[in-house]
Amino acid sequence: MPKKPLLPASNLKRMIGFVREFSSNQLHLLLNNMQKMKRILITGAAGFLGSHLCDRFINEGYHVIGMDNLITGDLKNIEHLFKLEHFEFYHHDITKFVHIPGKLDYILHFASPASPIDYLKIPIQTLKVGSLGTHNLLGLARVKKARILIASTSEVYGDPLVHPQTEEYYGNVNTIGPRGVYDEAKRFQESITMAYHTFHGVETRIVRIFNTYGPRMRLNDGRVIPAFIGQAIRGEDLTIFGDGMQTRSFCYVDDQVEGIFRLLHSDYVYPVNIGNPDEITIKDFAEEIIKLTGTSQKVVYHPLPINDPLQRQPDTTKAKELLGWEAKVNRAEGMKITYDYFKSLSKEELSKEEHKDFSKYIF
């Protein structure tokens, strides 16, 4: 006997029609949502600050496109994002032509070596990413009609003769000194960004980042916080360069990301300092690290490197007035979180003296 159909033919036809209509509606809705969702390119995405920015914009509902050549970045910083539908990653060097298919609403340019050890080992690459890389991204922003925010730095002030540093201060930089490759790359970056804004009408934003710290910093990259904490955990003496009376102002990464987020969405095109104005001498900071880690190392002193800034403190008046921003996380709280992060690293990571091999990048 022939089997009875599960549904009458007329019902089956109606059901097929319904499925087709439903699928079409769902597809239309999906495409609409994709059009509404803002797309942002973040260069230097696998770096310390870039990876935290990826997290923030994912959490804010953006489609994030990360890009990094991994010369100083580490995929471990963003591997938790790879499973997400609205995150994609390009392993690419932005000093070469940059192409992103589809629409693009925003660009955050955070690709660059940022520690003294790194940019002294790869000076040419540091200059190229600040010049050729920035040029490529500004061109992309122009074509896509995207707003671009570039990561400048307090290093544009050099060894400042004005204290604290306001955005109107032009700086005191040795253009041919060992640190000049980073300082001048960032100063040129600001100049070409403003040129694209005034000449081509590109929507641009410039953030001058002061010393920032938190989880995902690289050990032994030459910056004082990972250097001190790494030495303390390994039971080594804490090394101070100079007499320890030079000052720094440390901003926790969450505060920094909040300031960058607000600046990107503001209508202000000129540079803005983002940093924590709570200033401390390096000598006093070393004592804080010893207290935090509960260790008993002694502090040893070595000569101060050439052109190392003696003072660093941001004037954040503009950030407060224009963005309603100020640092919230105090140093004790932020350092506790950062110390816990470093303690969680493997013994192998903690014992490494060199965390990056730049040999294949030197040419």
Secondary structure as UniProt FT lines:
FT   HELIX           9..36
FT   STRAND          39..43
FT   TURN            44..46
FT   HELIX           48..59
FT   TURN            60..61
FT   STRAND          63..68
FT   HELIX           75..77
FT   HELIX           79..81
FT   TURN            82..83
FT   TURN            85..86
FT   STRAND          87..91
FT   TURN            94..95
FT   STRAND          106..109
FT   HELIX           116..121
FT   HELIX           123..128
FT   HELIX           129..133
FT   HELIX           134..144
FT   STRAND          147..153
FT   HELIX           154..157
FT   TURN            167..168
FT   TURN            175..176
FT   TURN            178..179
FT   HELIX           180..200
FT   STRAND          204..209
FT   STRAND          212..213
FT   TURN            215..216
FT   TURN            219..220
FT   HELIX           224..234
FT   STRAND          238..241
FT   STRAND          247..249
FT   STRAND          251..252
FT   HELIX           253..264
FT   STRAND          272..274
FT   STRAND          279..281
FT   HELIX           282..293
FT   STRAND          299..302
FT   TURN            306..307
FT   HELIX           317..323
FT   HELIX           331..343
FT   HELIX           347..351
FT   HELIX           359..361
//
